[in-house]
Amino acid sequence: MSRDRIGQNPPSRGASQGFLGVEESNYARLVSPVVAFKGRMSLIGNVNNAQTLLRGTPDDVYKQARAAIEAGIDIVAPECAVPLRTPIANLKAIVAAAEEGY
């Protein structure tokens, strides 16, 4: 099986559709998929579900969303399904980070 540039084996289904979901909260490692795929597909994701979104503060969520935007993520979103007990204020923090601009 061939590997794509960030080591998925094989590339995700989304990659063939023109988008790639990114699950990486470490800024240094986040830059790798941005460099590899920027301009070829839209990058989605990067707000950690279990720790930041569910258990963090709105400020934690906002900072992580801004870090994703500044790293080059095109669409800021939770890593996967939003936990049912996620505070609404935390979801609004993602919106606030995106409204500040790309």
Backbone as JSON, one array per atom type, in Angstrom:
{
  "sequence": "MSRDRIGQNPPSRGASQGFLGVEESNYARLVSPVVAFKGRMSLIGNVNNAQTLLRGTPDDVYKQARAAIEAGIDIVAPECAVPLRTPIANLKAIVAAAEEGY",
  "N": [[0.83, -1.19, 0.0], [0.46, 2.25, -0.73], [1.81, 5.22, 0.8], [0.56, 8.38, 1.89], [1.61, 11.88, 2.01], [1.56, 12.59, 4.72], [1.65, 10.3, 6.08], [-0.62, 8.67, 6.32], [-2.21, 5.55, 5.81], [-4.05, 3.76, 3.79], [-4.39, 7.02, 2.03], [-6.89, 9.17, 3.47], [-10.44, 8.84, 2.88], [-11.64, 11.31, 2.5], [-9.54, 12.78, 1.43], [-9.46, 12.06, -1.25], [-11.67, 13.37, -2.08], [-11.14, 16.02, -1.99], [-10.72, 17.24, 0.46], [-9.22, 17.2, 3.74], [-9.31, 15.86, 6.9], [-7.91, 16.98, 9.9], [-6.31, 15.91, 12.79], [-4.7, 17.13, 15.07], [-3.22, 18.63, 17.72], [-0.83, 19.75, 18.37], [1.05, 22.41, 17.45], [3.49, 22.45, 15.98], [3.56, 19.94, 14.71], [1.26, 20.18, 13.24], [1.81, 21.86, 11.12], [3.0, 20.31, 9.14], [0.97, 18.75, 7.55], [-0.3, 20.98, 6.46], [1.68, 22.22, 4.89], [2.17, 20.1, 3.14], [-0.3, 19.72, 1.78], [-1.56, 22.17, 1.19], [-3.35, 24.21, -0.99], [-3.89, 22.12, -2.66], [-5.95, 20.76, -1.53], [-8.66, 21.32, 0.78], [-8.11, 21.88, 4.23], [-9.41, 20.55, 7.17], [-10.48, 20.88, 10.54], [-9.07, 20.24, 13.8], [-9.7, 21.09, 16.47], [-9.4, 19.78, 19.57], [-11.39, 17.18, 20.79], [-11.93, 15.58, 23.22], [-10.38, 16.67, 25.34], [-9.98, 19.58, 25.06], [-12.41, 20.71, 23.89], [-14.56, 19.46, 25.29], [-13.74, 19.46, 28.03], [-12.28, 21.77, 28.44], [-11.9, 25.37, 28.8], [-13.8, 28.17, 27.41], [-11.83, 29.97, 26.57], [-9.6, 28.29, 26.23], [-10.48, 26.75, 24.05], [-10.85, 28.73, 22.12], [-8.17, 29.64, 21.8], [-6.97, 27.31, 20.76], [-8.38, 27.02, 18.38], [-7.65, 29.41, 17.07], [-4.9, 28.94, 16.81], [-4.98, 26.84, 14.97], [-6.06, 28.16, 12.74], [-4.06, 30.07, 12.27], [-2.02, 28.34, 11.61], [-2.79, 27.51, 9.15], [-5.04, 25.97, 8.61], [-8.01, 25.43, 6.8], [-10.76, 25.17, 7.38], [-12.03, 25.46, 10.45], [-12.8, 23.13, 12.9], [-14.27, 20.68, 15.16], [-12.35, 17.71, 16.02], [-13.72, 15.35, 15.47], [-16.8, 13.75, 16.06], [-18.9, 15.87, 18.0], [-18.8, 15.89, 21.47], [-21.68, 15.09, 23.42], [-22.06, 16.46, 25.83], [-20.71, 18.82, 25.59], [-19.97, 22.13, 26.46], [-21.98, 24.85, 25.4], [-20.83, 27.37, 25.27], [-18.2, 26.74, 24.66], [-18.4, 25.8, 22.04], [-19.23, 28.13, 20.81], [-16.91, 29.57, 21.07], [-15.26, 28.59, 19.05], [-16.53, 29.64, 16.83], [-16.18, 32.38, 17.36], [-13.39, 32.56, 17.13], [-13.06, 32.0, 14.42], [-14.53, 34.07, 13.27], [-12.91, 36.2, 13.81], [-11.12, 36.16, 11.82], [-9.2, 34.92, 9.01]],
  "CA": [[0.0, 0.0, 0.0], [1.25, 3.48, -0.76], [1.58, 6.18, 1.88], [0.5, 9.77, 1.44], [2.7, 12.69, 2.54], [1.59, 12.71, 6.17], [1.78, 8.99, 6.67], [-1.82, 7.85, 6.41], [-2.0, 4.36, 5.01], [-3.9, 4.66, 2.65], [-4.95, 8.34, 2.29], [-8.29, 9.13, 3.89], [-11.46, 8.97, 1.85], [-11.81, 12.74, 2.26], [-8.45, 13.28, 0.6], [-9.83, 11.88, -2.65], [-12.79, 14.26, -2.36], [-10.67, 17.39, -1.96], [-10.54, 17.77, 1.81], [-8.52, 16.3, 4.65], [-9.52, 16.15, 8.31], [-6.65, 16.98, 10.64], [-6.46, 15.72, 14.23], [-3.39, 17.39, 15.65], [-3.27, 19.85, 18.53], [0.52, 20.28, 18.5], [1.26, 23.32, 16.32], [4.66, 22.06, 15.16], [3.19, 18.81, 13.85], [0.16, 20.61, 12.38], [2.35, 22.53, 9.95], [3.34, 19.31, 8.13], [-0.07, 18.56, 6.54], [-0.57, 22.25, 5.79], [2.7, 22.37, 3.86], [2.02, 19.01, 2.17], [-1.54, 19.72, 1.01], [-2.11, 23.5, 0.94], [-3.54, 24.51, -2.4], [-4.37, 20.91, -3.35], [-7.22, 20.38, -0.9], [-8.97, 22.09, 1.99], [-7.81, 21.18, 5.47], [-10.51, 20.72, 8.12], [-10.36, 20.27, 11.85], [-8.04, 20.59, 14.74], [-10.03, 21.39, 17.86], [-9.43, 18.52, 20.3], [-12.72, 16.91, 21.37], [-12.0, 15.04, 24.58], [-9.78, 17.55, 26.35], [-10.23, 21.01, 24.91], [-13.8, 21.06, 23.64], [-15.44, 18.96, 26.34], [-13.3, 19.77, 29.4], [-11.57, 23.03, 28.5], [-12.65, 26.62, 28.93], [-13.94, 28.84, 26.11], [-10.54, 30.55, 26.19], [-8.78, 27.18, 25.71], [-11.0, 26.4, 22.72], [-10.52, 29.87, 21.25], [-6.73, 29.61, 21.51], [-6.66, 26.18, 19.89], [-8.94, 27.34, 17.07], [-6.79, 30.44, 16.46], [-3.65, 28.29, 16.42], [-5.26, 26.11, 13.74], [-6.2, 29.15, 11.66], [-2.73, 30.64, 12.01], [-1.19, 27.3, 10.99], [-3.22, 27.35, 7.76], [-6.24, 25.14, 8.46], [-9.01, 26.18, 6.04], [-12.06, 25.1, 8.05], [-11.83, 25.07, 11.84], [-13.89, 22.27, 13.35], [-13.84, 19.63, 16.09], [-11.66, 16.59, 15.38], [-14.67, 14.32, 15.05], [-18.13, 14.05, 16.61], [-18.92, 16.75, 19.17], [-19.37, 15.21, 22.64], [-23.01, 15.62, 23.75], [-22.01, 17.34, 27.0], [-19.85, 19.97, 25.32], [-20.61, 23.4, 26.78], [-22.3, 25.7, 24.26], [-19.84, 28.46, 25.24], [-17.0, 26.24, 23.98], [-18.68, 25.78, 20.6], [-19.24, 29.53, 20.37], [-15.52, 30.03, 21.01], [-14.76, 28.25, 17.72], [-17.11, 30.65, 15.93], [-15.51, 33.65, 17.64], [-12.04, 32.5, 16.56], [-13.18, 32.06, 12.96], [-15.02, 35.41, 12.91], [-11.79, 37.13, 13.92], [-10.53, 36.17, 10.48], [-8.17, 33.99, 8.57]],
  "C": [[0.87, 1.25, 0.0], [0.87, 4.39, 0.4], [1.44, 7.57, 1.29], [1.56, 10.56, 2.19], [2.68, 12.86, 4.05], [1.48, 11.36, 6.84], [0.51, 8.2, 6.85], [-1.63, 6.68, 5.48], [-3.32, 3.63, 4.85], [-4.46, 6.04, 2.97], [-6.43, 8.23, 2.65], [-9.22, 9.31, 2.71], [-11.67, 10.44, 1.49], [-10.76, 13.3, 1.34], [-8.79, 13.14, -0.87], [-10.98, 12.78, -3.05], [-12.4, 15.74, -2.27], [-10.61, 18.03, -0.59], [-9.83, 16.73, 2.66], [-8.79, 16.74, 6.07], [-8.21, 16.0, 9.06], [-6.94, 16.88, 12.12], [-5.09, 15.9, 14.87], [-3.44, 18.7, 16.42], [-1.88, 20.46, 18.74], [0.85, 21.11, 17.26], [2.4, 22.88, 15.41], [4.32, 20.91, 14.23], [2.07, 19.18, 12.9], [0.67, 21.22, 11.09], [2.62, 21.54, 8.83], [2.21, 19.06, 7.12], [-0.42, 19.85, 5.8], [0.4, 22.45, 4.64], [2.48, 21.32, 2.75], [0.82, 19.19, 1.25], [-2.1, 21.08, 0.65], [-2.19, 23.78, -0.56], [-4.05, 23.32, -3.19], [-5.69, 20.43, -2.8], [-7.43, 21.26, 0.31], [-8.69, 21.25, 3.22], [-8.86, 21.56, 6.51], [-10.09, 20.17, 9.47], [-9.56, 21.04, 12.87], [-8.44, 21.07, 16.12], [-10.23, 20.05, 18.57], [-10.78, 18.33, 21.0], [-12.69, 16.6, 22.85], [-11.47, 16.0, 25.64], [-10.25, 18.99, 26.2], [-11.71, 21.34, 24.8], [-14.71, 20.66, 24.8], [-15.04, 19.47, 27.72], [-12.6, 21.13, 29.55], [-12.5, 24.21, 28.71], [-12.88, 27.21, 27.54], [-12.63, 29.46, 25.64], [-9.6, 29.49, 25.63], [-9.19, 26.84, 24.27], [-10.64, 27.49, 21.72], [-9.05, 29.84, 20.85], [-6.37, 28.48, 20.56], [-7.21, 26.43, 18.48], [-8.09, 28.39, 16.36], [-5.46, 29.84, 16.01], [-3.83, 27.51, 15.12], [-5.35, 27.06, 12.55], [-4.83, 29.71, 11.28], [-1.78, 29.63, 11.36], [-1.59, 27.05, 9.54], [-4.4, 26.43, 7.54], [-7.32, 25.99, 7.79], [-10.37, 26.25, 6.74], [-11.84, 24.6, 9.46], [-13.05, 24.29, 12.3], [-13.36, 21.31, 14.41], [-13.18, 18.49, 15.31], [-12.64, 15.58, 14.78], [-16.03, 14.72, 15.6], [-18.02, 14.9, 17.87], [-19.52, 15.97, 20.34], [-20.69, 15.88, 23.06], [-23.0, 16.59, 24.92], [-21.09, 18.55, 26.81], [-20.59, 21.26, 25.68], [-20.81, 24.25, 25.52], [-21.28, 26.84, 24.14], [-18.56, 28.01, 24.53], [-17.2, 26.18, 22.47], [-18.68, 27.2, 20.04], [-17.83, 30.1, 20.28], [-14.88, 29.7, 19.67], [-15.25, 29.3, 16.72], [-16.4, 31.99, 16.12], [-14.11, 33.69, 17.03], [-12.08, 32.63, 15.05], [-13.63, 33.45, 12.52], [-13.92, 36.46, 13.0], [-11.02, 37.2, 12.6], [-9.43, 35.17, 10.27], [-6.98, 34.75, 8.08]]
}
